[in-house]
């Protein structure tokens, strides 16, 4: 129920409340100034690192397909030199013939063959939240072929493989659509900056892959 105090009766009660509210406002303002005066926390303290974690050369290998983002080549992923750090199984091997677009700056001479049931894993490379996606070139070598793509993270408890999906290939060399590395999750598992490898497994038919790139820019 409403109080029967008149407005005149309530004025003496309101004055102390107004003075108290004014005092609280001053106190909060002073506290705000104190917080504003504190130095900003260093970026390194963030759980998820977003800065570049290496100094690899960057290019725009997919500009012809409307993707002008900058990418870096995964170590050895043009298959023109050493495959040190790569893990090949089930008859996966480097063979003659490259994607014809010259995505690395010139048309190469080799690519990686993945017969049905075989797999290939890239070397581990530095990643963080700034490395959100990757793309590569691929084609089939049979009537129908499908490649399972996984991202493999190093953690304190060992390696963790995350399946990203299967890619159905065509008879002609084409770039794949961008695929997420899951780097935010991997960074969280490893304290901000971690190491990731990409694993390609031929599920159906024989396939070829070439020129695997990671996008190092935060979207």
Order of alpha helices (4+ residues) and beta strands (2+ residues): alpha-beta-beta-beta-beta-beta-beta-beta-beta-beta-beta-beta-alpha-beta-beta
